[in-house]
Amino acid sequence: MEVSPDLWPALAVTFGLFLAVGFFAQLVDGAVGMAYGVISSSVLLAFGVPPAQASATIHVAKCFTNGASGISHLLHRNVDWLLLSRLTPAGVIGGVIGAYLLTGFAIDFIKALVVAYLAGLGLVMFVRAIRGASDRPPHLRHVIPVGLVGGFLDASGGGGWGPIVTSTLLGRGHAPRYVIGSVNTAEFFVAVAISAAFLWTIFTGRFDLDEGMAVAVTASEAIAALTGLILGGVVAAPLAGYVTKVAPARVLLAAAGLLVVALSVWQGVQLWPYLLEEPMVQHFAKVLSPR
């Protein structure tokens, strides 16, 4: 693909921005077991990238970043194999279903749902940072449904596996070391499955990469953003253990939650006029309007 010399400065800025986003997001994700997808998808949506393209981009990047993170956790023996064996199949099934359904909805309507979902996750992350971990006895009951929901929402919004699965397991009293290690390792397999599902929808014609893409987002910019996310995440993955020691996880999680909520509010304000034109929204408005 030939790139005009005039585009290189803009591509360099895009690459640098997403390099920083990928680095920061992976540091937070590695330290507290969540937030890479939520932060990355919030930034991509703010750039005008439609939900399906944003989710596909993030999961391709996750194949590399979670691979590096999973290897690190395996080497440090942070993985609970029983927990991993239950989470992985459930997350893969939920993720594939979520990826398939996401590519069949109207762009503006599903983007509004994703923005609302991300805002909710941001609030959950912030509240989680304030409350801290529960000391209830750990158990493995209902792990499979949690994995199914986490995988589905992760595919639908580009982020959600960590906030849903990690928060639930930590809330039950599991040791943070094994929760974060197991969830991050399982996420590698979930990301690969979701990426394969998106690839399948492209080959079958269900998913059009160009449909709904903002004019400002070119193929070159998309590649620069993806490359930055991958490199930033891969570099940060081995450092996450050190960050856990020197930076309070609650501070990192609270900052990430506030960032996601702020980005979601900004996107919601921009999206609102377009959402009002959706037939489904107009129908509900007529039903709910006083007669």
PASEBA-1860 file (N, C-alpha, C; in nm, 3 decimals):
! residues 291
1> MEVSPDLW> 0.085/-0.120/0.000/0.000/0.000/0.000/0.088/0.124/0.000 ~ 0.072/0.207/-0.103/0.154/0.327/-0.116/0.095/0.440/-0.033 ~ 0.180/0.508/0.041/0.138/0.617/0.128/0.200/0.746/0.080 ~ 0.119/0.851/0.067/0.169/0.980/0.024/0.264/1.038/0.129 ~ 0.375/1.100/0.086/0.468/1.160/0.183/0.402/1.262/0.274 ~ 0.297/1.329/0.223/0.228/1.429/0.305/0.157/1.367/0.425 ~ 0.129/1.237/0.419/0.054/1.172/0.527/0.144/1.124/0.641 ~ 0.275/1.116/0.616/0.363/1.059/0.717/0.361/1.132/0.851
9> PALAVTFG> 0.361/1.268/0.855/0.353/1.334/0.986/0.227/1.296/1.064 ~ 0.112/1.291/0.995/-0.013/1.254/1.063/-0.008/1.109/1.110 ~ 0.051/1.021/1.027/0.061/0.880/1.066/0.155/0.863/1.186 ~ 0.262/0.944/1.189/0.355/0.937/1.302/0.286/0.980/1.431 ~ 0.202/1.084/1.423/0.128/1.129/1.540/0.029/1.022/1.586 ~ -0.042/0.961/1.490/-0.137/0.855/1.523/-0.066/0.737/1.588 ~ 0.047/0.698/1.528/0.124/0.586/1.583/0.171/0.617/1.725 ~ 0.226/0.739/1.746/0.275/0.776/1.878/0.165/0.780/1.981
17> LFLAVGFF> 0.047/0.831/1.942/-0.065/0.837/2.035/-0.107/0.698/2.079 ~ -0.124/0.608/1.982/-0.171/0.474/2.017/-0.061/0.388/2.079 ~ 0.063/0.423/2.054/0.173/0.359/2.127/0.161/0.390/2.275 ~ 0.134/0.518/2.305/0.117/0.558/2.445/-0.008/0.497/2.505 ~ -0.118/0.496/2.427/-0.244/0.437/2.475/-0.224/0.288/2.505 ~ -0.160/0.216/2.410/-0.137/0.073/2.430/-0.047/0.045/2.550 ~ 0.055/0.129/2.568/0.147/0.111/2.680/0.076/0.133/2.812 ~ 0.005/0.245/2.824/-0.066/0.276/2.948/-0.175/0.173/2.977
25> AQLVDGAV> -0.252/0.139/2.873/-0.362/0.045/2.893/-0.311/-0.091/2.938 ~ -0.200/-0.137/2.881/-0.146/-0.268/2.919/-0.085/-0.265/3.059 ~ -0.026/-0.151/3.096/0.026/-0.139/3.233/-0.087/-0.153/3.334 ~ -0.197/-0.082/3.308/-0.312/-0.091/3.398/-0.369/-0.232/3.396 ~ -0.384/-0.289/3.275/-0.441/-0.422/3.261/-0.356/-0.526/3.332 ~ -0.225/-0.516/3.315/-0.137/-0.613/3.379/-0.132/-0.598/3.529 ~ -0.151/-0.474/3.577/-0.144/-0.450/3.721/-0.271/-0.489/3.794 ~ -0.387/-0.466/3.730/-0.514/-0.491/3.799/-0.603/-0.591/3.726
33> GMAYGVIS> -0.556/-0.645/3.613/-0.631/-0.749/3.544/-0.745/-0.700/3.458 ~ -0.747/-0.573/3.423/-0.855/-0.518/3.340/-0.813/-0.383/3.284 ~ -0.888/-0.338/3.183/-0.884/-0.201/3.131/-0.816/-0.185/2.997 ~ -0.740/-0.283/2.944/-0.676/-0.263/2.814/-0.781/-0.239/2.705 ~ -0.878/-0.328/2.697/-0.980/-0.313/2.594/-1.069/-0.193/2.615 ~ -1.104/-0.166/2.741/-1.193/-0.053/2.769/-1.129/0.079/2.730 ~ -1.004/0.099/2.771/-0.934/0.224/2.738/-0.913/0.235/2.587 ~ -0.864/0.129/2.525/-0.835/0.133/2.381/-0.960/0.156/2.299
41> SSVLLAFG> -1.069/0.087/2.333/-1.192/0.103/2.256/-1.251/0.241/2.275 ~ -1.238/0.298/2.395/-1.287/0.434/2.418/-1.214/0.534/2.329 ~ -1.082/0.519/2.319/-1.004/0.611/2.235/-1.038/0.592/2.087 ~ -1.050/0.467/2.042/-1.082/0.441/1.902/-1.220/0.495/1.866 ~ -1.319/0.475/1.953/-1.452/0.528/1.926/-1.451/0.680/1.924 ~ -1.369/0.741/2.011/-1.357/0.886/2.012/-1.296/0.938/1.882 ~ -1.216/0.856/1.814/-1.156/0.892/1.686/-1.253/0.872/1.569 ~ -1.371/0.820/1.595/-1.468/0.800/1.490/-1.470/0.661/1.430
49> VPPAQASA> -1.399/0.567/1.491/-1.397/0.431/1.439/-1.524/0.360/1.484 ~ -1.601/0.297/1.392/-1.723/0.227/1.429/-1.696/0.110/1.524 ~ -1.798/0.068/1.602/-1.777/-0.034/1.705/-1.717/-0.165/1.655 ~ -1.768/-0.218/1.543/-1.717/-0.346/1.495/-1.569/-0.336/1.457 ~ -1.532/-0.227/1.386/-1.392/-0.209/1.347/-1.304/-0.188/1.470 ~ -1.356/-0.111/1.568/-1.279/-0.088/1.689/-1.254/-0.218/1.764 ~ -1.359/-0.298/1.778/-1.345/-0.425/1.850/-1.251/-0.519/1.776 ~ -1.262/-0.526/1.643/-1.174/-0.613/1.565/-1.028/-0.570/1.581
57> TIHVAKCF> -1.003/-0.439/1.573/-0.867/-0.387/1.587/-0.808/-0.421/1.723 ~ -0.887/-0.400/1.827/-0.838/-0.423/1.963/-0.808/-0.571/1.985 ~ -0.891/-0.659/1.930/-0.868/-0.801/1.955/-0.749/-0.855/1.876 ~ -0.720/-0.797/1.761/-0.596/-0.833/1.692/-0.477/-0.792/1.778 ~ -0.483/-0.669/1.835/-0.375/-0.623/1.922/-0.364/-0.712/2.046 ~ -0.478/-0.754/2.100/-0.478/-0.838/2.220/-0.410/-0.972/2.197 ~ -0.417/-1.023/2.074/-0.351/-1.150/2.044/-0.202/-1.141/2.077 ~ -0.144/-1.024/2.056/0.000/-1.005/2.083/0.023/-0.966/2.229
65> TNGASGIS> -0.053/-0.867/2.277/-0.030/-0.817/2.413/-0.064/-0.920/2.519 ~ -0.177/-0.990/2.501/-0.213/-1.092/2.598/-0.124/-1.215/2.587 ~ -0.072/-1.239/2.467/0.026/-1.347/2.454/0.149/-1.319/2.537 ~ 0.201/-1.195/2.527/0.317/-1.157/2.607/0.285/-1.158/2.757 ~ 0.165/-1.109/2.791/0.125/-1.105/2.931/0.106/-1.246/2.986 ~ 0.044/-1.334/2.906/0.022/-1.471/2.951/0.152/-1.545/2.975 ~ 0.249/-1.527/2.886/0.380/-1.591/2.904/0.446/-1.543/3.033 ~ 0.435/-1.412/3.058/0.494/-1.356/3.180/0.430/-1.417/3.305
73> HLLHRNVD> 0.296/-1.428/3.303/0.227/-1.484/3.419/0.259/-1.632/3.436 ~ 0.271/-1.704/3.326/0.307/-1.846/3.334/0.446/-1.863/3.394 ~ 0.540/-1.780/3.351/0.676/-1.788/3.402/0.682/-1.757/3.552 ~ 0.594/-1.667/3.596/0.592/-1.630/3.737/0.496/-1.718/3.819 ~ 0.439/-1.821/3.754/0.348/-1.915/3.821/0.230/-1.844/3.885 ~ 0.170/-1.754/3.809/0.054/-1.680/3.858/-0.078/-1.737/3.808 ~ -0.076/-1.856/3.747/-0.194/-1.911/3.682/-0.252/-2.025/3.765 ~ -0.382/-2.015/3.792/-0.458/-2.124/3.854/-0.515/-2.207/3.739
81> WLLLSRLT> -0.463/-2.328/3.719/-0.498/-2.407/3.600/-0.644/-2.450/3.599 ~ -0.701/-2.477/3.715/-0.842/-2.515/3.720/-0.930/-2.398/3.679 ~ -0.898/-2.279/3.729/-0.972/-2.160/3.692/-0.956/-2.131/3.544 ~ -0.835/-2.145/3.492/-0.808/-2.121/3.351/-0.887/-2.217/3.262 ~ -0.894/-2.344/3.303/-0.963/-2.445/3.222/-1.113/-2.421/3.214 ~ -1.170/-2.351/3.311/-1.313/-2.320/3.308/-1.341/-2.189/3.235 ~ -1.254/-2.093/3.255/-1.277/-1.962/3.195/-1.258/-1.963/3.043 ~ -1.155/-2.031/2.996/-1.117/-2.022/2.856/-1.227/-2.069/2.760
89> PAGVIGGV> -1.281/-2.191/2.774/-1.386/-2.232/2.679/-1.509/-2.143/2.684 ~ -1.548/-2.103/2.806/-1.666/-2.017/2.819/-1.643/-1.882/2.753 ~ -1.526/-1.823/2.775/-1.495/-1.694/2.715/-1.488/-1.701/2.564 ~ -1.434/-1.811/2.510/-1.425/-1.828/2.365/-1.565/-1.835/2.304 ~ -1.654/-1.914/2.363/-1.790/-1.928/2.311/-1.864/-1.794/2.317 ~ -1.859/-1.728/2.432/-1.926/-1.599/2.446/-1.870/-1.494/2.352 ~ -1.738/-1.496/2.332/-1.675/-1.398/2.245/-1.712/-1.417/2.099 ~ -1.718/-1.540/2.054/-1.755/-1.567/1.914/-1.899/-1.524/1.888
97> IGAYLLTG> -1.989/-1.554/1.982/-2.128/-1.512/1.966/-2.138/-1.360/1.962 ~ -2.066/-1.293/2.052/-2.068/-1.146/2.056/-2.014/-1.084/1.929 ~ -1.906/-1.139/1.873/-1.848/-1.086/1.750/-1.945/-1.102/1.633 ~ -2.014/-1.215/1.627/-2.108/-1.239/1.517/-2.226/-1.144/1.525 ~ -2.281/-1.125/1.646/-2.397/-1.038/1.660/-2.361/-0.892/1.637 ~ -2.241/-0.851/1.679/-2.201/-0.711/1.667/-2.199/-0.666/1.522 ~ -2.161/-0.754/1.429/-2.146/-0.715/1.289/-2.279/-0.709/1.216 ~ -2.391/-0.734/1.283/-2.519/-0.733/1.214/-2.612/-0.621/1.254
105> FAIDFIKA> -2.566/-0.525/1.337/-2.651/-0.417/1.384/-2.617/-0.286/1.315 ~ -2.711/-0.191/1.322/-2.689/-0.058/1.266/-2.576/0.011/1.341 ~ -2.494/0.087/1.267/-2.373/0.146/1.322/-2.402/0.239/1.439 ~ -2.488/0.341/1.418/-2.510/0.441/1.522/-2.577/0.382/1.645 ~ -2.672/0.290/1.623/-2.745/0.233/1.736/-2.653/0.148/1.823 ~ -2.575/0.059/1.759/-2.486/-0.026/1.838/-2.375/0.055/1.902 ~ -2.332/0.164/1.835/-2.228/0.249/1.894/-2.280/0.315/2.021 ~ -2.408/0.356/2.019/-2.467/0.415/2.139/-2.471/0.314/2.253
113> LVVAYLAG> -2.508/0.190/2.222/-2.510/0.087/2.325/-2.371/0.061/2.381 ~ -2.272/0.059/2.291/-2.134/0.033/2.335/-2.083/0.148/2.421 ~ -2.113/0.272/2.381/-2.070/0.388/2.460/-2.132/0.383/2.599 ~ -2.262/0.350/2.606/-2.328/0.339/2.736/-2.267/0.226/2.818 ~ -2.238/0.117/2.751/-2.176/0.002/2.820/-2.038/0.038/2.875 ~ -1.957/0.109/2.794/-1.824/0.148/2.839/-1.832/0.247/2.956 ~ -1.930/0.338/2.950/-1.947/0.432/3.061/-1.981/0.356/3.189 ~ -2.067/0.255/3.176/-2.099/0.172/3.292/-1.978/0.099/3.346
121> LGLVMFVR> -1.895/0.046/3.255/-1.774/-0.022/3.299/-1.680/0.075/3.369 ~ -1.670/0.197/3.317/-1.585/0.296/3.381/-1.628/0.324/3.524 ~ -1.760/0.335/3.544/-1.811/0.356/3.679/-1.783/0.237/3.769 ~ -1.800/0.116/3.711/-1.771/-0.005/3.788/-1.625/-0.007/3.831 ~ -1.537/0.029/3.739/-1.395/0.031/3.770/-1.364/0.132/3.880 ~ -1.427/0.250/3.873/-1.401/0.353/3.973/-1.453/0.310/4.110 ~ -1.574/0.255/4.113/-1.631/0.207/4.239/-1.546/0.093/4.295 ~ -1.499/0.007/4.203/-1.415/-0.105/4.244/-1.287/-0.054/4.310
129> AIRGASDR> -1.232/0.056/4.256/-1.110/0.113/4.313/-1.134/0.166/4.454 ~ -1.253/0.219/4.479/-1.285/0.275/4.610/-1.311/0.165/4.712 ~ -1.386/0.063/4.669/-1.428/-0.041/4.762/-1.316/-0.141/4.793 ~ -1.231/-0.169/4.695/-1.127/-0.269/4.716/-1.184/-0.409/4.707 ~ -1.100/-0.508/4.736/-1.138/-0.648/4.722/-1.220/-0.695/4.842 ~ -1.308/-0.789/4.812/-1.387/-0.851/4.918/-1.306/-0.963/4.983 ~ -1.342/-0.997/5.107/-1.271/-1.106/5.174/-1.361/-1.229/5.189 ~ -1.465/-1.238/5.102/-1.550/-1.356/5.106/-1.471/-1.480/5.061
137> PPHLRHVI> -1.510/-1.598/5.108/-1.436/-1.720/5.072/-1.437/-1.743/4.921 ~ -1.323/-1.782/4.865/-1.316/-1.807/4.721/-1.384/-1.938/4.684 ~ -1.445/-1.941/4.565/-1.503/-2.063/4.512/-1.510/-2.051/4.361 ~ -1.535/-2.163/4.294/-1.537/-2.166/4.148/-1.679/-2.181/4.092 ~ -1.779/-2.166/4.177/-1.916/-2.176/4.127/-1.948/-2.059/4.035 ~ -2.022/-2.088/3.932/-2.069/-1.987/3.836/-1.955/-1.922/3.757 ~ -1.839/-1.984/3.754/-1.728/-1.928/3.676/-1.759/-1.934/3.526 ~ -1.821/-2.043/3.481/-1.852/-2.058/3.338/-1.949/-1.950/3.289
145> PVGLVGGF> -2.062/-1.923/3.359/-2.148/-1.812/3.315/-2.076/-1.677/3.314 ~ -1.991/-1.655/3.413/-1.915/-1.529/3.415/-1.825/-1.520/3.292 ~ -1.760/-1.632/3.255/-1.677/-1.633/3.135/-1.757/-1.609/3.009 ~ -1.876/-1.668/3.000/-1.962/-1.647/2.882/-2.001/-1.500/2.868 ~ -2.046/-1.439/2.977/-2.086/-1.298/2.973/-1.965/-1.209/2.944 ~ -1.853/-1.238/3.009/-1.733/-1.158/2.987/-1.686/-1.165/2.843 ~ -1.686/-1.284/2.784/-1.646/-1.298/2.644/-1.741/-1.228/2.550 ~ -1.872/-1.240/2.576/-1.972/-1.175/2.490/-1.956/-1.023/2.493
153> LDASGGGG> -1.948/-0.966/2.613/-1.936/-0.821/2.624/-1.801/-0.772/2.575 ~ -1.698/-0.854/2.589/-1.567/-0.815/2.540/-1.569/-0.799/2.388 ~ -1.633/-0.893/2.319/-1.643/-0.884/2.174/-1.730/-0.767/2.132 ~ -1.837/-0.742/2.207/-1.932/-0.638/2.169/-1.875/-0.499/2.185 ~ -1.788/-0.479/2.285/-1.737/-0.345/2.309/-1.588/-0.329/2.296 ~ -1.516/-0.437/2.272/-1.371/-0.429/2.266/-1.306/-0.438/2.402 ~ -1.384/-0.426/2.506/-1.334/-0.437/2.642/-1.446/-0.485/2.732 ~ -1.416/-0.559/2.833/-1.519/-0.610/2.921/-1.479/-0.740/2.987
161> WGPIVTST> -1.388/-0.814/2.925/-1.343/-0.939/2.984/-1.282/-0.915/3.121 ~ -1.188/-0.824/3.130/-1.124/-0.795/3.257/-1.218/-0.736/3.361 ~ -1.289/-0.625/3.328/-1.379/-0.566/3.428/-1.486/-0.662/3.477 ~ -1.542/-0.744/3.389/-1.647/-0.836/3.431/-1.588/-0.955/3.508 ~ -1.493/-1.023/3.446/-1.443/-1.148/3.504/-1.352/-1.122/3.624 ~ -1.255/-1.033/3.608/-1.161/-1.008/3.717/-1.232/-0.950/3.839 ~ -1.320/-0.851/3.817/-1.391/-0.790/3.930/-1.475/-0.892/4.003 ~ -1.544/-0.980/3.928/-1.629/-1.080/3.991/-1.546/-1.176/4.075
169> LLGRGHAP> -1.437/-1.225/4.019/-1.355/-1.323/4.092/-1.286/-1.260/4.212 ~ -1.237/-1.137/4.197/-1.175/-1.070/4.311/-1.279/-1.043/4.420 ~ -1.400/-1.008/4.378/-1.508/-0.983/4.474/-1.544/-1.106/4.554 ~ -1.516/-1.225/4.499/-1.545/-1.348/4.570/-1.432/-1.388/4.666 ~ -1.321/-1.318/4.660/-1.214/-1.344/4.753/-1.098/-1.424/4.700 ~ -1.094/-1.448/4.568/-0.979/-1.518/4.510/-0.852/-1.435/4.528 ~ -0.739/-1.501/4.540/-0.611/-1.432/4.551/-0.586/-1.350/4.425 ~ -0.560/-1.219/4.438/-0.541/-1.135/4.319/-0.435/-1.187/4.224
177> RYVIGSVN> -0.327/-1.243/4.278/-0.219/-1.291/4.192/-0.269/-1.395/4.093 ~ -0.348/-1.491/4.140/-0.394/-1.599/4.053/-0.513/-1.556/3.967 ~ -0.595/-1.465/4.018/-0.705/-1.413/3.936/-0.650/-1.338/3.815 ~ -0.561/-1.242/3.840/-0.506/-1.161/3.731/-0.428/-1.247/3.633 ~ -0.346/-1.338/3.685/-0.268/-1.424/3.597/-0.355/-1.515/3.513 ~ -0.457/-1.575/3.573/-0.545/-1.669/3.501/-0.634/-1.596/3.401 ~ -0.690/-1.482/3.442/-0.780/-1.408/3.353/-0.703/-1.353/3.233 ~ -0.584/-1.297/3.256/-0.504/-1.245/3.145/-0.461/-1.355/3.049
185> TAEFFVAV> -0.426/-1.472/3.103/-0.385/-1.583/3.017/-0.503/-1.635/2.935 ~ -0.619/-1.647/2.999/-0.739/-1.692/2.927/-0.778/-1.591/2.819 ~ -0.752/-1.463/2.844/-0.791/-1.359/2.749/-0.717/-1.373/2.615 ~ -0.598/-1.429/2.618/-0.526/-1.452/2.493/-0.607/-1.544/2.401 ~ -0.658/-1.653/2.455/-0.736/-1.747/2.374/-0.869/-1.686/2.331 ~ -0.929/-1.606/2.419/-1.054/-1.538/2.385/-1.031/-1.439/2.271 ~ -0.921/-1.364/2.278/-0.890/-1.265/2.174/-0.865/-1.332/2.039 ~ -0.793/-1.444/2.040/-0.768/-1.517/1.916/-0.900/-1.566/1.856
193> AISAAFLW> -0.990/-1.619/1.940/-1.118/-1.669/1.890/-1.204/-1.556/1.834 ~ -1.207/-1.442/1.902/-1.287/-1.329/1.855/-1.229/-1.273/1.725 ~ -1.097/-1.265/1.715/-1.034/-1.218/1.591/-1.068/-1.312/1.476 ~ -1.065/-1.443/1.502/-1.100/-1.540/1.398/-1.247/-1.525/1.357 ~ -1.334/-1.495/1.455/-1.475/-1.476/1.424/-1.496/-1.353/1.336 ~ -1.425/-1.244/1.367/-1.435/-1.125/1.283/-1.382/-1.154/1.142 ~ -1.274/-1.230/1.133/-1.219/-1.266/1.003/-1.318/-1.349/0.924 ~ -1.386/-1.438/0.990/-1.487/-1.520/0.923/-1.602/-1.435/0.871
201> TIFTGRFD> -1.647/-1.336/0.949/-1.757/-1.251/0.904/-1.714/-1.165/0.785 ~ -1.584/-1.133/0.775/-1.535/-1.058/0.658/-1.542/-1.146/0.534 ~ -1.495/-1.269/0.545/-1.494/-1.360/0.430/-1.634/-1.396/0.384 ~ -1.729/-1.402/0.477/-1.866/-1.438/0.441/-1.949/-1.318/0.397 ~ -1.892/-1.197/0.407/-1.962/-1.077/0.362/-2.052/-1.014/0.465 ~ -2.057/-1.071/0.586/-2.142/-1.013/0.690/-2.083/-0.884/0.745 ~ -1.953/-0.874/0.745/-1.881/-0.761/0.805/-1.806/-0.687/0.695 ~ -1.843/-0.559/0.673/-1.775/-0.475/0.574/-1.683/-0.378/0.649
209> LDEGMAVA> -1.554/-0.392/0.626/-1.458/-0.308/0.699/-1.475/-0.160/0.670 ~ -1.523/-0.125/0.551/-1.534/0.016/0.512/-1.668/0.076/0.550 ~ -1.769/-0.007/0.582/-1.902/0.044/0.609/-1.904/0.127/0.736 ~ -1.951/0.251/0.726/-1.965/0.337/0.843/-1.835/0.399/0.889 ~ -1.725/0.372/0.821/-1.597/0.427/0.866/-1.594/0.577/0.844 ~ -1.552/0.651/0.947/-1.543/0.796/0.934/-1.442/0.834/0.826 ~ -1.468/0.947/0.759/-1.382/0.989/0.650/-1.239/1.010/0.697 ~ -1.226/1.059/0.820/-1.092/1.092/0.870/-1.009/0.968/0.902
217> VTASEAIA> -1.074/0.854/0.911/-1.002/0.732/0.948/-0.969/0.654/0.822 ~ -0.845/0.665/0.774/-0.804/0.596/0.653/-0.743/0.461/0.690 ~ -0.719/0.379/0.586/-0.657/0.249/0.609/-0.518/0.266/0.669 ~ -0.445/0.367/0.622/-0.310/0.390/0.675/-0.314/0.429/0.822 ~ -0.411/0.512/0.860/-0.423/0.552/1.000/-0.464/0.433/1.086 ~ -0.550/0.347/1.032/-0.592/0.229/1.107/-0.473/0.137/1.133 ~ -0.387/0.120/1.033/-0.268/0.036/1.049/-0.172/0.098/1.149 ~ -0.155/0.231/1.142/-0.067/0.299/1.236/-0.119/0.285/1.379
225> ALTGLILG> -0.252/0.297/1.396/-0.311/0.283/1.529/-0.294/0.140/1.581 ~ -0.319/0.042/1.496/-0.306/-0.098/1.537/-0.162/-0.131/1.574 ~ -0.066/-0.084/1.493/0.075/-0.109/1.521/0.117/-0.046/1.654 ~ 0.069/0.076/1.678/0.100/0.142/1.805/0.043/0.068/1.924 ~ -0.084/0.022/1.912/-0.145/-0.053/2.021/-0.067/-0.180/2.052 ~ -0.025/-0.251/1.946/0.047/-0.377/1.965/0.183/-0.353/2.031 ~ 0.262/-0.262/1.974/0.397/-0.239/2.027/0.392/-0.184/2.169 ~ 0.302/-0.088/2.193/0.290/-0.032/2.328/0.252/-0.137/2.430
233> GVVAAPLA> 0.157/-0.223/2.393/0.113/-0.329/2.485/0.219/-0.434/2.509 ~ 0.290/-0.474/2.402/0.393/-0.577/2.416/0.508/-0.527/2.503 ~ 0.546/-0.400/2.487/0.653/-0.343/2.569/0.611/-0.335/2.716 ~ 0.485/-0.300/2.738/0.439/-0.280/2.876/0.414/-0.410/2.950 ~ 0.378/-0.518/2.876/0.338/-0.643/2.940/0.439/-0.696/3.042 ~ 0.568/-0.702/3.008/0.664/-0.754/3.107/0.685/-0.661/3.227 ~ 0.647/-0.533/3.211/0.668/-0.437/3.319/0.553/-0.433/3.419 ~ 0.442/-0.501/3.383/0.322/-0.489/3.465/0.346/-0.538/3.608
241> GYVTKVAP> 0.425/-0.644/3.623/0.453/-0.695/3.756/0.524/-0.592/3.843 ~ 0.617/-0.518/3.782/0.689/-0.415/3.857/0.597/-0.300/3.893 ~ 0.509/-0.264/3.799/0.414/-0.155/3.825/0.324/-0.192/3.943 ~ 0.286/-0.319/3.951/0.202/-0.365/4.061/0.269/-0.339/4.197 ~ 0.401/-0.348/4.200/0.475/-0.328/4.325/0.486/-0.180/4.363 ~ 0.506/-0.093/4.263/0.537/0.048/4.294/0.416/0.141/4.285 ~ 0.311/0.102/4.212/0.194/0.189/4.196/0.072/0.122/4.257 ~ -0.002/0.192/4.343/-0.123/0.133/4.401/-0.223/0.098/4.291
249> ARVLLAAA> -0.269/-0.026/4.291/-0.363/-0.071/4.187/-0.492/0.010/4.191 ~ -0.534/0.052/4.310/-0.659/0.127/4.321/-0.648/0.264/4.253 ~ -0.530/0.324/4.262/-0.509/0.454/4.196/-0.513/0.437/4.044 ~ -0.444/0.335/3.994/-0.445/0.309/3.850/-0.586/0.282/3.800 ~ -0.660/0.200/3.873/-0.794/0.162/3.831/-0.889/0.281/3.835 ~ -0.876/0.364/3.938/-0.962/0.483/3.948/-0.934/0.580/3.834 ~ -0.806/0.600/3.802/-0.770/0.690/3.691/-0.824/0.638/3.559 ~ -0.810/0.507/3.535/-0.861/0.448/3.412/-1.013/0.459/3.405
257> GLLVVALS> -1.080/0.436/3.517/-1.226/0.446/3.519/-1.274/0.586/3.487 ~ -1.211/0.687/3.546/-1.248/0.826/3.519/-1.224/0.861/3.373 ~ -1.112/0.813/3.316/-1.081/0.840/3.176/-1.188/0.781/3.085 ~ -1.227/0.659/3.111/-1.326/0.591/3.027/-1.462/0.662/3.036 ~ -1.503/0.700/3.157/-1.630/0.770/3.173/-1.628/0.903/3.100 ~ -1.518/0.978/3.112/-1.508/1.108/3.044/-1.516/1.092/2.892 ~ -1.443/0.994/2.838/-1.448/0.971/2.695/-1.587/0.927/2.649 ~ -1.653/0.845/2.730/-1.786/0.797/2.694/-1.888/0.911/2.693
265> VWQGVQLW> -1.879/1.000/2.791/-1.969/1.115/2.794/-1.948/1.203/2.672 ~ -1.822/1.227/2.638/-1.791/1.308/2.521/-1.845/1.245/2.393 ~ -1.826/1.114/2.380/-1.877/1.045/2.261/-2.030/1.046/2.258 ~ -2.092/1.029/2.376/-2.237/1.030/2.382/-2.297/1.162/2.339 ~ -2.234/1.272/2.379/-2.281/1.405/2.338/-2.271/1.421/2.186 ~ -2.161/1.372/2.127/-2.145/1.381/1.983/-2.242/1.290/1.908 ~ -2.273/1.176/1.966/-2.356/1.077/1.899/-2.505/1.105/1.911 ~ -2.544/1.181/2.011/-2.686/1.199/2.042/-2.769/1.249/1.922
273> PYLLEEPM> -2.727/1.351/1.847/-2.810/1.396/1.732/-2.833/1.286/1.629 ~ -2.732/1.203/1.604/-2.747/1.094/1.506/-2.838/0.984/1.561 ~ -2.828/0.961/1.692/-2.910/0.857/1.752/-3.058/0.893/1.746 ~ -3.090/1.021/1.756/-3.230/1.064/1.750/-3.294/1.033/1.615 ~ -3.210/1.016/1.511/-3.262/0.987/1.378/-3.286/0.838/1.355 ~ -3.242/0.753/1.448/-3.261/0.609/1.433/-3.410/0.575/1.442 ~ -3.462/0.493/1.349/-3.604/0.456/1.351/-3.647/0.393/1.483 ~ -3.562/0.309/1.541/-3.599/0.242/1.666/-3.615/0.344/1.778
281> VQHFAKVL> -3.525/0.443/1.784/-3.534/0.546/1.887/-3.658/0.631/1.867 ~ -3.688/0.667/1.742/-3.807/0.745/1.714/-3.935/0.670/1.751 ~ -3.932/0.539/1.728/-4.049/0.457/1.763/-4.072/0.458/1.914 ~ -3.965/0.437/1.992/-3.978/0.438/2.137/-4.019/0.577/2.188 ~ -3.969/0.681/2.122/-4.007/0.817/2.162/-4.156/0.841/2.145 ~ -4.212/0.788/2.037/-4.356/0.803/2.014/-4.436/0.723/2.116 ~ -4.387/0.605/2.147/-4.458/0.520/2.244/-4.459/0.583/2.384 ~ -4.345/0.643/2.422/-4.332/0.698/2.556/-4.384/0.841/2.569
289> SPR> -4.405/0.909/2.458/-4.450/1.049/2.463/-4.593/1.056/2.515 ~ -4.624/1.157/2.597/-4.760/1.171/2.651/-4.860/1.200/2.541 ~ -4.976/1.141/2.551/-5.080/1.161/2.449/-5.169/1.279/2.486
END
